Every structure is written in structure tokens, then in C-alpha cells.
Amino acid sequence: MMTKAKSGLKDKIIGKAKEVEGKITDDKLREAEGKAQQAKGKLKDKAAKVKKDIQEKD
């Protein structure tokens, strides 16, 4: 089972690859998709951290 943190890392890595691919091929849409996927990964990381912090308080 993949945790949200690992899933977030995966999204950040794949997103960066898409962004670089878009820059190399001058494909602005692909570049934007990559940036969006990276943002999604960062959000997943933050959500996992908040969840962990809440669980530690209980």
C-alpha cells in the first residue's frame, strides 16, 4: 500500500519529468501539466504531515 507521502513524492518526480519534457519539446501544455502534478504532490505531502501531526496529538 502506498502512503500519501510516497504518493506525493511520486507525483513530484513524474511532474518534474513532464515539466522538463515540456521545456525540451517547447510544449507549454505538457510543461503546465508537470507543474500541476508537482503541486499535487506537494499538497499530498502536506496533507500526510497534517494527518501525522493530528494522530501524534491523540
N, CA, C and O atoms as a printed pandas DataFrame, in Angstrom:
     atom_number atom_name residue_name chain_id  residue_number  x_coord  y_coord  z_coord
0              1         N          MET        A               1    0.839   -1.184    0.000
1              2        CA          MET        A               1    0.000    0.000    0.000
2              3         C          MET        A               1    0.881    1.244    0.000
3              4         O          MET        A               1    1.840    1.339    0.766
4              5         N          MET        A               2    0.546    2.191   -0.866
5              6        CA          MET        A               2    1.333    3.405   -0.976
6              7         C          MET        A               2    0.767    4.470   -0.041
7              8         O          MET        A               2   -0.427    4.766   -0.072
8              9         N          THR        A               3    1.630    5.037    0.782
9             10        CA          THR        A               3    1.185    6.099    1.675
10            11         C          THR        A               3    1.044    7.398    0.893
11            12         O          THR        A               3    1.556    7.522   -0.219
12            13         N          LYS        A               4    0.346    8.365    1.485
13            14        CA          LYS        A               4    0.180    9.652    0.815
14            15         C          LYS        A               4    1.522   10.329    0.590
15            16         O          LYS        A               4    1.720   10.986   -0.432
16            17         N          ALA        A               5    2.440   10.176    1.527
17            18        CA          ALA        A               5    3.756   10.801    1.384
18            19         C          ALA        A               5    4.498   10.213    0.189
19            20         O          ALA        A               5    5.094   10.950   -0.596
20            21         N          LYS        A               6    4.464    8.897    0.046
21            22        CA          LYS        A               6    5.121    8.262   -1.095
22            23         C          LYS        A               6    4.415    8.634   -2.385
23            24         O          LYS        A               6    5.059    8.859   -3.411
24            25         N          SER        A               7    3.106    8.698   -2.334
25            26        CA          SER        A               7    2.328    9.091   -3.498
26            27         C          SER        A               7    2.663   10.529   -3.888
27            28         O          SER        A               7    2.753   10.854   -5.072
28            29         N          GLY        A               8    2.847   11.388   -2.882
29            30        CA          GLY        A               8    3.216   12.778   -3.142
30            31         C          GLY        A               8    4.578   12.867   -3.801
31            32         O          GLY        A               8    4.767   13.648   -4.734
32            33         N          LEU        A               9    5.528   12.076   -3.326
33            34        CA          LEU        A               9    6.862   12.058   -3.915
34            35         C          LEU        A               9    6.789   11.591   -5.362
35            36         O          LEU        A               9    7.438   12.159   -6.241
36            37         N          LYS        A              10    6.001   10.562   -5.599
37            38        CA          LYS        A              10    5.833   10.038   -6.958
38            39         C          LYS        A              10    5.288   11.123   -7.877
39            40         O          LYS        A              10    5.787   11.302   -8.988
40            41         N          ASP        A              11    4.266   11.849   -7.423
41            42        CA          ASP        A              11    3.686   12.916   -8.238
42            43         C          ASP        A              11    4.705   14.024   -8.506
43            44         O          ASP        A              11    4.753   14.570   -9.609
44            45         N          LYS        A              12    5.515   14.355   -7.506
45            46        CA          LYS        A              12    6.516   15.404   -7.701
46            47         C          LYS        A              12    7.568   14.983   -8.726
47            48         O          LYS        A              12    7.977   15.789   -9.561
48            49         N          ILE        A              13    8.004   13.733   -8.667
49            50        CA          ILE        A              13    9.021   13.246   -9.604
50            51         C          ILE        A              13    8.465   13.184  -11.023
51            52         O          ILE        A              13    9.095   13.669  -11.963
52            53         N          ILE        A              14    7.289   12.591  -11.175
53            54        CA          ILE        A              14    6.684   12.483  -12.505
54            55         C          ILE        A              14    6.368   13.874  -13.051
55            56         O          ILE        A              14    6.567   14.145  -14.235
56            57         N          GLY        A              15    5.876   14.747  -12.181
57            58        CA          GLY        A              15    5.570   16.114  -12.598
58            59         C          GLY        A              15    6.800   16.850  -13.084
59            60         O          GLY        A              15    6.739   17.568  -14.082
60            61         N          LYS        A              16    7.913   16.681  -12.394
61            62        CA          LYS        A              16    9.160   17.341  -12.810
62            63         C          LYS        A              16    9.604   16.812  -14.164
63            64         O          LYS        A              16   10.069   17.575  -15.011
64            65         N          ALA        A              17    9.462   15.508  -14.369
65            66        CA          ALA        A              17    9.829   14.910  -15.655
66            67         C          ALA        A              17    8.966   15.489  -16.778
67            68         O          ALA        A              17    9.475   15.800  -17.855
68            69         N          LYS        A              18    7.666   15.633  -16.529
69            70        CA          LYS        A              18    6.768   16.208  -17.534
70            71         C          LYS        A              18    7.128   17.663  -17.813
71            72         O          LYS        A              18    7.111   18.107  -18.961
72            73         N          GLU        A              19    7.454   18.400  -16.754
73            74        CA          GLU        A              19    7.820   19.805  -16.925
74            75         C          GLU        A              19    9.075   19.931  -17.799
75            76         O          GLU        A              19    9.118   20.746  -18.720
76            77         N          VAL        A              20   10.082   19.124  -17.502
77            78        CA          VAL        A              20   11.325   19.161  -18.275
78            79         C          VAL        A              20   11.063   18.740  -19.719
79            80         O          VAL        A              20   11.577   19.354  -20.654
80            81         N          GLU        A              21   10.264   17.697  -19.893
81            82        CA          GLU        A              21    9.910   17.247  -21.246
82            83         C          GLU        A              21    9.236   18.379  -22.014
83            84         O          GLU        A              21    9.539   18.608  -23.185
84            85         N          GLY        A              22    8.325   19.084  -21.353
85            86        CA          GLY        A              22    7.641   20.199  -21.995
86            87         C          GLY        A              22    8.587   21.319  -22.378
87            88         O          GLY        A              22    8.436   21.926  -23.438
88            89         N          LYS        A              23    9.560   21.598  -21.524
89            90        CA          LYS        A              23   10.548   22.641  -21.833
90            91         C          LYS        A              23   11.410   22.236  -23.020
91            92         O          LYS        A              23   11.684   23.047  -23.904
92            93         N          ILE        A              24   11.835   20.973  -23.034
93            94        CA          ILE        A              24   12.695   20.488  -24.115
94            95         C          ILE        A              24   11.966   20.504  -25.450
95            96         O          ILE        A              24   12.538   20.890  -26.468
96            97         N          THR        A              25   10.709   20.086  -25.448
97            98        CA          THR        A              25    9.934   19.994  -26.693
98            99         C          THR        A              25    9.151   21.269  -26.993
99           100         O          THR        A              25    8.424   21.334  -27.984
100          101         N          ASP        A              26    9.297   22.282  -26.141
101          102        CA          ASP        A              26    8.580   23.548  -26.275
102          103         C          ASP        A              26    7.064   23.328  -26.292
103          104         O          ASP        A              26    6.331   23.971  -27.043
104          105         N          ASP        A              27    6.620   22.401  -25.439
105          106        CA          ASP        A              27    5.197   22.084  -25.298
106          107         C          ASP        A              27    4.710   22.704  -23.985
107          108         O          ASP        A              27    4.891   22.135  -22.908
108          109         N          LYS        A              28    4.098   23.863  -24.096
109          110        CA          LYS        A              28    3.664   24.608  -22.908
110          111         C          LYS        A              28    2.604   23.850  -22.112
111          112         O          LYS        A              28    2.584   23.929  -20.883
112          113         N          LEU        A              29    1.731   23.123  -22.790
113          114        CA          LEU        A              29    0.700   22.350  -22.097
114          115         C          LEU        A              29    1.336   21.251  -21.243
115          116         O          LEU        A              29    0.962   21.063  -20.085
116          117         N          ARG        A              30    2.290   20.532  -21.815
117          118        CA          ARG        A              30    2.968   19.452  -21.073
118          119         C          ARG        A              30    3.731   20.028  -19.878
119          120         O          ARG        A              30    3.756   19.441  -18.796
120          121         N          GLU        A              31    4.347   21.180  -20.098
121          122        CA          GLU        A              31    5.076   21.847  -19.017
122          123         C          GLU        A              31    4.118   22.227  -17.881
123          124         O          GLU        A              31    4.434   22.041  -16.705
124          125         N          ALA        A              32    2.956   22.758  -18.243
125          126        CA          ALA        A              32    1.954   23.140  -17.243
126          127         C          ALA        A              32    1.408   21.915  -16.514
127          128         O          ALA        A              32    1.178   21.960  -15.305
128          129         N          GLU        A              33    1.199   20.822  -17.250
129          130        CA          GLU        A              33    0.742   19.580  -16.617
130          131         C          GLU        A              33    1.755   19.114  -15.571
131          132         O          GLU        A              33    1.384   18.665  -14.487
132          133         N          GLY        A              34    3.015   19.226  -15.911
133          134        CA          GLY        A              34    4.064   18.824  -14.983
134          135         C          GLY        A              34    4.065   19.672  -13.723
135          136         O          GLY        A              34    4.191   19.152  -12.615
136          137         N          LYS        A              35    3.923   20.973  -13.898
137          138        CA          LYS        A              35    3.892   21.870  -12.739
138          139         C          LYS        A              35    2.670   21.578  -11.866
139          140         O          LYS        A              35    2.754   21.605  -10.638
140          141         N          ALA        A              36    1.545   21.303  -12.507
141          142        CA          ALA        A              36    0.324   20.986  -11.754
142          143         C          ALA        A              36    0.491   19.681  -10.979
143          144         O          ALA        A              36    0.051   19.576   -9.834
144          145         N          GLN        A              37    1.119   18.697  -11.596
145          146        CA          GLN        A              37    1.311   17.411  -10.915
146          147         C          GLN        A              37    2.285   17.566   -9.745
147          148         O          GLN        A              37    2.127   16.915   -8.712
148          149         N          GLN        A              38    3.281   18.418   -9.906
149          150        CA          GLN        A              38    4.200   18.681   -8.793
150          151         C          GLN        A              38    3.459   19.336   -7.632
151          152         O          GLN        A              38    3.682   18.991   -6.472
152          153         N          ALA        A              39    2.582   20.277   -7.949
153          154        CA          ALA        A              39    1.789   20.940   -6.905
154          155         C          ALA        A              39    0.898   19.925   -6.190
155          156         O          ALA        A              39    0.732   19.982   -4.971
156          157         N          LYS        A              40    0.335   19.008   -6.954
157          158        CA          LYS        A              40   -0.494   17.947   -6.370
158          159         C          LYS        A              40    0.335   17.104   -5.403
159          160         O          LYS        A              40   -0.138   16.747   -4.324
160          161         N          GLY        A              41    1.559   16.791   -5.786
161          162        CA          GLY        A              41    2.441   16.017   -4.918
162          163         C          GLY        A              41    2.775   16.755   -3.635
163          164         O          GLY        A              41    2.801   16.160   -2.557
164          165         N          LYS        A              42    3.032   18.051   -3.752
165          166        CA          LYS        A              42    3.331   18.857   -2.566
166          167         C          LYS        A              42    2.124   18.901   -1.632
167          168         O          LYS        A              42    2.272   18.837   -0.412
168          169         N          LEU        A              43    0.942   19.011   -2.210
169          170        CA          LEU        A              43   -0.279   19.035   -1.406
170          171         C          LEU        A              43   -0.472   17.708   -0.670
171          172         O          LEU        A              43   -0.854   17.696    0.500
172          173         N          LYS        A              44   -0.211   16.603   -1.348
173          174        CA          LYS        A              44   -0.327   15.289   -0.704
174          175         C          LYS        A              44    0.661   15.170    0.457
175          176         O          LYS        A              44    0.333   14.621    1.509
176          177         N          ASP        A              45    1.874   15.690    0.254
177          178        CA          ASP        A              45    2.872   15.656    1.329
178          179         C          ASP        A              45    2.395   16.439    2.543
179          180         O          ASP        A              45    2.515   15.976    3.677
180          181         N          LYS        A              46    1.854   17.624    2.299
181          182        CA          LYS        A              46    1.376   18.461    3.404
182          183         C          LYS        A              46    0.199   17.797    4.118
183          184         O          LYS        A              46    0.111   17.842    5.345
184          185         N          ALA        A              47   -0.700   17.185    3.356
185          186        CA          ALA        A              47   -1.848   16.503    3.956
186          187         C          ALA        A              47   -1.384   15.340    4.831
187          188         O          ALA        A              47   -1.922   15.119    5.915
188          189         N          ALA        A              48   -0.391   14.606    4.358
189          190        CA          ALA        A              48    0.135   13.483    5.136
190          191         C          ALA        A              48    0.781   13.980    6.426
191          192         O          ALA        A              48    0.650   13.345    7.473
192          193         N          LYS        A              49    1.477   15.113    6.352
193          194        CA          LYS        A              49    2.115   15.674    7.545
194          195         C          LYS        A              49    1.066   16.125    8.561
195          196         O          LYS        A              49    1.205   15.872    9.758
196          197         N          VAL        A              50    0.021   16.790    8.081
197          198        CA          VAL        A              50   -1.048   17.239    8.979
198          199         C          VAL        A              50   -1.707   16.042    9.649
199          200         O          VAL        A              50   -1.958   16.058   10.854
200          201         N          LYS        A              51   -1.984   15.011    8.870
201          202        CA          LYS        A              51   -2.608   13.805    9.419
202          203         C          LYS        A              51   -1.715   13.177   10.490
203          204         O          LYS        A              51   -2.197   12.758   11.542
204          205         N          LYS        A              52   -0.423   13.118   10.215
205          206        CA          LYS        A              52    0.519   12.552   11.181
206          207         C          LYS        A              52    0.552   13.390   12.457
207          208         O          LYS        A              52    0.551   12.848   13.562
208          209         N          ASP        A              53    0.583   14.708   12.297
209          210        CA          ASP        A              53    0.606   15.601   13.464
210          211         C          ASP        A              53   -0.643   15.430   14.325
211          212         O          ASP        A              53   -0.561   15.431   15.553
212          213         N          ILE        A              54   -1.788   15.284   13.684
213          214        CA          ILE        A              54   -3.046   15.098   14.414
214          215         C          ILE        A              54   -3.028   13.771   15.169
215          216         O          ILE        A              54   -3.443   13.707   16.327
216          217         N          GLN        A              55   -2.555   12.725   14.522
217          218        CA          GLN        A              55   -2.503   11.409   15.165
218          219         C          GLN        A              55   -1.543   11.401   16.348
219          220         O          GLN        A              55   -1.784   10.707   17.335
220          221         N          GLU        A              56   -0.462   12.165   16.258
221          222        CA          GLU        A              56    0.504   12.216   17.355
222          223         C          GLU        A              56   -0.058   12.946   18.567
223          224         O          GLU        A              56    0.348   12.668   19.695
224          225         N          LYS        A              57   -0.981   13.872   18.356
225          226        CA          LYS        A              57   -1.581   14.616   19.460
226          227         C          LYS        A              57   -2.563   13.763   20.252
227          228         O          LYS        A              57   -2.796   14.019   21.433
228          229         N          ASP        A              58   -3.133   12.762   19.615
229          230        CA          ASP        A              58   -4.125   11.903   20.292
230          231         C          ASP        A              58   -3.506   10.925   21.208
231          232         O          ASP        A              58   -4.212   10.141   21.843
